[in-house]
Amino acid sequence: MDIALYYAPTTCALVPYINLTEAGATFVVRALNFRTRQNFDPEYLKINPKHKVSLLVVDGKTLSENPAMNMWIARQFPAAKLLPANPWDEVQAISILSWCSSGIHPYLRNINGPAKVCDVEGAEDRVVHFSKEHLHEVFGIADTMLAGREYFFDHFTAPDTHFYWCFRRGGQLGVDLSSFKNCQAHFDRMQERPSVKTLLAFEKETLQTFAKAA
């Protein structure tokens, strides 16, 4: 099986990268430089008109959207236990993956590019303000979910990776995370996983390569 992951540093493409690594999968990474708009190159648009990452290409077939990719990885590599075995817990895990994608990620995107949400003069600060308010609400919910737990379920699963990215990206974008002690403990725990360390080293190397090419 040939697996390729289209990836860009700091983006949610780290989620399938980490989960593929956790699964012990053999895959190649095709890094895109968003600063030079490589994601809009005609060659990439041919396979992904959405011009986003992440994107998996498996034996020539493409799959986008993190919840779908995570489910595929979990089913293709069941020994990694990236989704819970219990059917009810499994759909709860899928619910968390969907929440990260649709209930958290869009507000991170709003902070990163408020002008894309509203181009009315002076509106950018309000977009950022309301997005940060929403993120405080959802991180508060996650903090309660993680109380007394190492992970969202009784062992590491794919939702832990996706939430790790959300929390990390929030910090990178200036969201005050200081009150979310359980989320922070989860983040610190994730940072120690070998798969995450592998991703962080690859991210650093990729950023250095892009900087040299600039």
C-alpha positions as CSV (number, residue, x, y, z in Angstrom):
1,M,0.0,0.0,0.0
2,D,1.4,3.4,-1.0
3,I,0.4,6.2,1.4
4,A,1.3,9.9,0.9
5,L,0.4,12.7,3.3
6,Y,0.2,16.3,2.0
7,Y,1.3,18.4,4.9
8,A,2.1,22.0,5.9
9,P,3.9,23.1,9.2
10,T,1.7,24.1,12.1
11,T,-1.5,23.1,10.4
12,C,-3.9,20.4,11.3
13,A,-2.0,18.1,9.0
14,L,0.0,17.1,12.1
15,V,-3.0,15.1,13.2
16,P,-2.8,12.3,10.5
17,Y,1.0,12.6,10.6
18,I,1.0,11.7,14.3
19,N,-1.7,9.0,14.0
20,L,0.0,7.4,11.0
21,T,3.2,7.3,13.1
22,E,1.3,5.9,16.1
23,A,-0.1,3.2,13.8
24,G,3.4,2.2,12.5
25,A,2.4,3.0,9.0
26,T,4.9,3.5,6.2
27,F,4.1,6.8,4.5
28,V,5.8,9.6,2.6
29,V,5.2,13.3,3.4
30,R,4.8,15.9,0.7
31,A,5.3,19.2,2.4
32,L,3.6,22.3,1.0
33,N,4.8,25.8,1.7
34,F,1.7,27.9,2.3
35,R,3.8,31.1,2.3
36,T,4.6,30.6,-1.3
37,R,1.1,29.3,-2.0
38,Q,2.2,25.9,-3.1
39,N,-1.3,24.7,-2.1
40,F,-2.6,26.7,-5.1
41,D,-0.2,25.1,-7.6
42,P,-2.1,23.6,-10.5
43,E,-0.6,20.2,-9.8
44,Y,-2.0,20.2,-6.3
45,L,-5.4,21.6,-7.3
46,K,-5.8,18.7,-9.7
47,I,-5.9,16.3,-6.8
48,N,-7.3,18.6,-4.2
49,P,-9.5,21.4,-5.4
50,K,-10.1,22.4,-1.8
51,H,-6.4,23.6,-1.8
52,K,-6.1,22.6,1.9
53,V,-4.2,20.1,4.0
54,S,-4.4,17.5,5.2
55,L,-4.8,15.2,2.3
56,L,-4.1,11.5,2.2
57,V,-3.4,9.7,-1.1
58,V,-3.7,6.0,-0.8
59,D,-2.8,3.9,-3.8
60,G,-3.7,6.9,-6.0
61,K,-7.1,7.6,-4.3
62,T,-7.5,10.8,-2.3
63,L,-9.1,11.3,1.1
64,S,-9.5,14.7,2.8
65,E,-11.0,16.0,6.1
66,N,-9.4,14.9,9.3
67,P,-12.3,12.9,10.9
68,A,-12.5,10.7,7.7
69,M,-8.7,10.3,7.6
70,N,-8.5,9.4,11.3
71,M,-11.2,6.8,10.9
72,W,-9.5,5.3,7.9
73,I,-6.2,5.1,9.7
74,A,-7.8,3.5,12.7
75,R,-9.6,0.9,10.6
76,Q,-6.6,0.2,8.5
77,F,-4.3,-0.3,11.5
78,P,-6.6,-1.7,14.2
79,A,-3.7,-2.9,16.4
80,A,-2.9,0.8,17.1
81,K,-6.3,1.2,18.9
82,L,-6.8,4.7,17.6
83,L,-10.5,4.4,18.2
84,P,-12.1,2.7,21.2
85,A,-13.2,-0.9,20.8
86,N,-16.5,-0.3,22.5
87,P,-19.1,0.7,19.9
88,W,-20.6,3.5,22.0
89,D,-17.1,4.9,22.9
90,E,-16.2,4.6,19.2
91,V,-19.0,7.0,18.1
92,Q,-18.2,9.3,21.0
93,A,-14.6,9.4,19.7
94,I,-15.9,10.3,16.3
95,S,-18.1,13.0,17.9
96,I,-14.9,14.5,19.5
97,L,-13.1,14.4,16.1
98,S,-16.0,16.2,14.5
99,W,-16.2,18.7,17.3
100,C,-12.5,19.5,16.8
101,S,-13.0,20.0,13.1
102,S,-16.3,22.0,13.1
103,G,-16.6,23.4,16.6
104,I,-13.0,24.5,17.4
105,H,-11.0,24.7,14.2
106,P,-13.1,27.4,12.4
107,Y,-12.6,29.8,15.3
108,L,-8.8,29.2,15.2
109,R,-9.0,30.0,11.5
110,N,-11.0,33.2,12.2
111,I,-8.2,34.4,14.6
112,N,-5.5,33.6,12.0
113,G,-7.3,35.4,9.2
114,P,-10.1,37.7,10.5
115,A,-10.3,39.7,7.3
116,K,-11.5,36.5,5.5
117,V,-14.5,36.5,7.8
118,C,-15.5,40.2,7.5
119,D,-13.8,42.9,5.5
120,V,-15.7,45.8,7.1
121,E,-13.3,48.3,8.3
122,G,-12.5,47.8,12.0
123,A,-14.2,44.5,12.2
124,E,-11.1,42.3,12.5
125,D,-10.6,43.0,16.3
126,R,-14.2,42.0,16.9
127,V,-13.9,38.8,14.9
128,V,-10.8,37.9,17.0
129,H,-12.5,38.9,20.2
130,F,-15.6,36.7,19.7
131,S,-13.6,33.8,18.4
132,K,-11.4,33.8,21.5
133,E,-14.6,34.0,23.6
134,H,-15.9,30.9,21.9
135,L,-12.6,29.1,22.3
136,H,-12.6,29.8,26.0
137,E,-16.0,28.1,26.1
138,V,-15.0,25.0,24.2
139,F,-11.7,24.6,26.0
140,G,-13.6,24.9,29.3
141,I,-15.8,22.0,28.1
142,A,-12.8,19.9,27.2
143,D,-11.2,20.8,30.5
144,T,-14.2,19.2,32.3
145,M,-14.0,16.2,30.0
146,L,-10.4,15.6,30.8
147,A,-10.7,16.0,34.6
148,G,-9.1,13.1,36.4
149,R,-8.1,11.5,33.0
150,E,-4.9,11.1,31.0
151,Y,-6.8,11.0,27.7
152,F,-10.3,11.4,26.5
153,F,-10.8,7.6,26.8
154,D,-9.0,4.9,28.9
155,H,-6.1,5.0,26.5
156,F,-4.7,7.3,23.8
157,T,-6.9,7.6,20.7
158,A,-7.1,9.7,17.6
159,P,-9.3,12.4,19.3
160,D,-6.3,13.1,21.6
161,T,-4.2,14.0,18.6
162,H,-6.8,16.3,17.1
163,F,-7.5,18.1,20.3
164,Y,-3.7,18.4,20.9
165,W,-3.5,20.4,17.7
166,C,-6.4,22.6,18.6
167,F,-5.0,23.5,22.0
168,R,-1.5,24.0,20.6
169,R,-2.8,26.2,17.8
170,G,-4.8,28.3,20.3
171,G,-1.6,29.0,22.2
172,Q,0.3,29.9,19.0
173,L,-2.5,32.4,18.1
174,G,-2.4,34.1,21.5
175,V,-5.4,32.6,23.2
176,D,-5.0,32.7,27.0
177,L,-4.9,29.0,28.0
178,S,-3.8,29.5,31.6
179,S,-7.1,28.5,33.2
180,F,-7.4,25.1,31.5
181,K,-5.2,23.0,33.8
182,N,-6.5,19.6,32.6
183,C,-6.1,20.6,28.9
184,Q,-2.6,21.8,29.7
185,A,-1.7,18.5,31.4
186,H,-3.1,16.6,28.4
187,F,-1.0,18.8,26.1
188,D,2.1,18.2,28.2
189,R,1.4,14.5,28.2
190,M,1.0,14.5,24.4
191,Q,4.3,16.3,24.0
192,E,6.1,13.4,25.5
193,R,4.7,10.8,23.1
194,P,7.4,9.5,20.7
195,S,5.1,10.1,17.7
196,V,4.6,13.8,18.7
197,K,8.3,14.3,19.2
198,T,8.9,12.8,15.7
199,L,6.3,15.3,14.3
200,L,7.9,18.2,16.1
201,A,11.3,17.4,14.8
202,F,10.0,17.0,11.2
203,E,8.1,20.3,11.5
204,K,11.2,22.1,12.7
205,E,13.2,20.6,9.8
206,T,10.6,21.6,7.3
207,L,10.4,25.2,8.5
208,Q,14.1,25.5,8.3
209,T,14.1,24.1,4.7
210,F,11.4,26.6,3.7
211,A,13.3,29.5,5.3
212,K,16.5,28.6,3.4
213,A,14.5,28.5,0.1
214,A,12.9,31.9,0.7
